[in-house]
Amino acid sequence: MKDVNINGLVMRKGDTFLMGVVHMCNNPNEWIEPTKFIPERFDSNSPYFLTPGGQKRNTYSFAPFTGGHRICIGMSLAMNISKVILPGILHQIKFEAIDPNFEMPYNNFYQRFSHTFNVKASPRTA
């Protein structure tokens, strides 16, 4: 509606404003090792859950679909694909522990491991 100055950043009426979601989701002030794939960063019991300074992360530090009135219309599609397609893909892969003494636990419930282990992935045969 009008020109604004936000902390020295001048935005003129009519300027195009793009939000860099990739940069937002990899902010080194919000994420420990931001360029690495660390799923534990969303586990509240993990040290990766907090910022590098040990504080609670900003609510909007991870918003791949943004939010509010301009939320990405592909969000529900992406969520449904992750629930339907990903299990189908994973069903085609056989996971084997590399350590011959390790017994892979099996149950129909979510399994949380207290330690990590190495696996070999190969195509599943009939």
Kinemage of the C-alpha trace (Angstrom):
@kinemage 1
@onewidth
@group {chain A} dominant
@subgroup {mainchain}
@vectorlist {calphas} color= white
{ca met a 1} P 0.000 0.000 0.000
{ca lys a 2} L 2.961 2.342 0.676
{ca asp a 3} L 6.760 2.423 0.893
{ca val a 4} L 8.182 0.994 4.142
{ca asn a 5} L 11.575 0.819 5.826
{ca ile a 6} L 12.094 -2.234 8.043
{ca asn a 7} L 15.427 -2.160 9.886
{ca gly a 8} L 17.100 -0.461 6.929
{ca leu a 9} L 15.466 -2.647 4.269
{ca val a 10} L 13.469 -0.324 2.023
{ca met a 11} L 10.499 -1.867 0.243
{ca arg a 12} L 8.729 0.361 -2.203
{ca lys a 13} L 5.075 0.135 -3.058
{ca gly a 14} L 4.765 -2.365 -5.902
{ca asp a 15} L 8.066 -4.198 -5.202
{ca thr a 16} L 7.959 -7.973 -5.539
{ca phe a 17} L 8.774 -9.789 -2.335
{ca leu a 18} L 9.823 -13.440 -2.383
{ca met a 19} L 10.364 -15.547 0.685
{ca gly a 20} L 13.321 -17.957 0.371
{ca val a 21} L 11.913 -21.043 2.102
{ca val a 22} L 15.139 -22.981 1.488
{ca his a 23} L 17.167 -20.291 3.232
{ca met a 24} L 14.654 -19.965 6.045
{ca cys a 25} L 14.710 -23.710 6.723
{ca asn a 26} L 18.538 -23.689 6.751
{ca asn a 27} L 19.145 -20.667 8.974
{ca pro a 28} L 22.360 -21.331 10.983
{ca asn a 29} L 20.996 -19.122 13.799
{ca glu a 30} L 18.049 -21.504 14.207
{ca trp a 31} L 19.482 -24.916 13.293
{ca ile a 32} L 22.440 -26.977 14.463
{ca glu a 33} L 24.206 -28.236 11.312
{ca pro a 34} L 21.502 -26.739 9.058
{ca thr a 35} L 22.617 -28.370 5.796
{ca lys a 36} L 22.526 -31.926 7.145
{ca phe a 37} L 19.558 -34.299 7.158
{ca ile a 38} L 18.909 -34.805 10.872
{ca pro a 39} L 15.329 -35.979 11.536
{ca glu a 40} L 16.007 -35.904 15.294
{ca arg a 41} L 15.871 -32.120 15.160
{ca phe a 42} L 12.066 -32.449 15.464
{ca asp a 43} L 12.289 -34.731 18.533
{ca ser a 44} L 11.896 -32.634 21.680
{ca asn a 45} L 14.276 -34.983 23.546
{ca ser a 46} L 17.102 -34.411 21.051
{ca pro a 47} L 19.824 -31.773 21.499
{ca tyr a 48} L 19.178 -30.846 17.834
{ca phe a 49} L 15.661 -29.678 18.820
{ca leu a 50} L 17.065 -26.364 20.093
{ca thr a 51} L 18.976 -23.561 18.389
{ca pro a 52} L 22.796 -23.615 18.426
{ca gly a 53} L 22.550 -21.244 21.414
{ca gly a 54} L 20.318 -23.692 23.309
{ca gln a 55} L 17.090 -21.684 23.025
{ca lys a 56} L 13.715 -22.768 21.707
{ca arg a 57} L 13.535 -22.376 17.929
{ca asn a 58} L 11.334 -19.724 16.324
{ca thr a 59} L 7.957 -21.191 15.331
{ca tyr a 60} L 8.468 -20.059 11.743
{ca ser a 61} L 12.038 -21.350 11.361
{ca phe a 62} L 10.604 -24.372 9.526
{ca ala a 63} L 7.613 -23.512 7.365
{ca pro a 64} L 8.068 -25.227 3.997
{ca phe a 65} L 4.428 -24.561 3.074
{ca thr a 66} L 4.228 -21.169 4.831
{ca gly a 67} L 0.861 -20.592 6.469
{ca gly a 68} L -2.142 -18.407 6.916
{ca his a 69} L -4.188 -17.189 3.954
{ca arg a 70} L -1.377 -17.851 1.489
{ca ile a 71} L -0.560 -21.407 2.552
{ca cys a 72} L 0.722 -23.589 -0.273
{ca ile a 73} L -2.162 -25.318 -2.038
{ca gly a 74} L 0.097 -28.335 -2.588
{ca met a 75} L 0.502 -28.991 1.152
{ca ser a 76} L -2.338 -31.505 1.458
{ca leu a 77} L -1.133 -33.266 -1.690
{ca ala a 78} L 2.411 -33.506 -0.315
{ca met a 79} L 1.152 -34.803 3.030
{ca asn a 80} L -1.030 -37.450 1.377
{ca ile a 81} L 1.778 -38.513 -0.939
{ca ser a 82} L 4.120 -38.963 2.014
{ca lys a 83} L 1.552 -41.205 3.730
{ca val a 84} L 0.625 -43.282 0.682
{ca ile a 85} L 3.549 -43.340 -1.746
{ca leu a 86} L 6.490 -43.474 0.668
{ca pro a 87} L 5.383 -46.724 2.374
{ca gly a 88} L 4.922 -48.248 -1.096
{ca ile a 89} L 8.459 -47.295 -2.054
{ca leu a 90} L 9.915 -48.518 1.241
{ca his a 91} L 8.082 -51.829 0.815
{ca gln a 92} L 10.229 -52.452 -2.278
{ca ile a 93} L 13.477 -52.151 -0.274
{ca lys a 94} L 15.040 -54.828 1.903
{ca phe a 95} L 16.971 -53.487 4.899
{ca glu a 96} L 19.621 -55.708 6.464
{ca ala a 97} L 21.805 -54.938 9.469
{ca ile a 98} L 25.495 -54.879 8.567
{ca asp a 99} L 26.502 -56.144 12.013
{ca pro a 100} L 25.733 -59.916 11.918
{ca asn a 101} L 25.085 -59.940 15.694
{ca phe a 102} L 22.442 -57.215 15.553
{ca glu a 103} L 18.840 -58.406 15.642
{ca met a 104} L 16.441 -56.112 13.810
{ca pro a 105} L 13.430 -55.578 16.104
{ca tyr a 106} L 10.088 -56.154 14.477
{ca asn a 107} L 6.651 -55.094 15.608
{ca asn a 108} L 3.705 -53.188 14.233
{ca phe a 109} L 4.285 -50.189 16.482
{ca tyr a 110} L 6.655 -47.260 16.256
{ca gln a 111} L 10.087 -48.428 17.389
{ca arg a 112} L 12.486 -45.954 18.982
{ca phe a 113} L 16.100 -47.082 19.037
{ca ser a 114} L 18.429 -46.042 21.821
{ca his a 115} L 21.404 -46.301 19.477
{ca thr a 116} L 22.124 -46.098 15.775
{ca phe a 117} L 23.032 -49.025 13.559
{ca asn a 118} L 24.176 -49.418 9.967
{ca val a 119} L 21.992 -51.115 7.398
{ca lys a 120} L 22.415 -52.256 3.825
{ca ala a 121} L 19.537 -51.463 1.475
{ca ser a 122} L 18.832 -53.632 -1.551
{ca pro a 123} L 15.856 -54.263 -3.816
{ca arg a 124} L 13.344 -56.656 -2.286
{ca thr a 125} L 12.800 -59.811 -4.297
{ca ala a 126} L 9.594 -61.829 -4.254
